[in-house]
Amino acid sequence: MWLIAVKGLCDLVKAIKVSSAVFIKEQGLFPKFKAWQEGYGAFTYSIQEKETLIAYIKNQEAHHEKISFKDEYIALLKEHGISFDERYLL
């Protein structure tokens, strides 16, 4: 178990990205994985959605063959009523 002190969401996301990247590479879980992209978006879901979210993550590569990450991210932002400037999206 790792104990990590975080000051806010930014520190938490950084810690998750670093530790999960090390774990993924050490375990050889995704052979094509190089690194996480810069930046992040954070959305919360209820615990009842846990299995749906796990399935989504496992099938993300195939999913993004049908819809780009950017298009999906924009849809999520709009769905949650979050204003954004498209110039700052990948």
N, C-alpha and C positions, 0 to 999 in steps of 0.2 A: 504494500500500500504506500502511495506517495502522499505526502502532506505538502501542499503548495499554498503559500500566502498570496492572496489576490486582493487588489485594491478596487477592482471594478470588473465589468464585463470584458473590457479589452484585455486585461491581464488573464482572466479566466480562459478566454478563447485562445490566447497565445499559448498558455500552458497546455490546453487540450490539443492544439495543433502540433506542438512540439512533441509531447509525449506519445500521441497517437501515431505520428509519423515514424518515430523510433520503433514503436511496437509493430506497426505494419511491416516495416522493413526487416526487423529482426525475425518476425514470424513468417515472412514471405507470403503474406496473405494476398496481396495484389501485385503480381510480378511487374506490371507496367507502372506502378505508383512511383513517382519521383519526389513530389512534394505537394503540399497544399498551396493553393493560389493565395495571393496577397489579399488582405481584406476579409470581411465576413459579413454575414447578415444573421440576425438572431430572431427566431420566432418561437413562441411557446405553444405547446400542445398538451392536452390532458393525458394523463396516464392511460386512459382507455384507448388512446391512439398508438400505444407503444408497438404493438405487433405490426400495424400498418406502416409505421415509420421504419421499423427494422427491415421489412420487406422492401420498402422504397429504397433504402440505402443499399441493400444487397443487389438490387436490380437497376441501380442508377446508370450504369454504363449503357445498358440496352434502352432504358427510358430516354436518355439524352440523344439517342439516335433518332428519336421521333420528334423531340422538342429540344431546342437549344437551352442551355443553362440560363442564358440571358433572358430569353422569352419567358421561361418558367419563373425566374426571379421577378421580372416585371409584373407578371400575373399575380404573384404572391403579394408584392407591394401594393398593387391596386386592390386586391381582395381584402387586405387589411387596412385600407384607407391611408397608406403611408405615402406622403408626397416625396418626390425624388427628382433629381436632375439627371437625365439620361447620359449626359456628358461624363458622369462619374461611374458609370457602369461598364463592365468589361464588354 
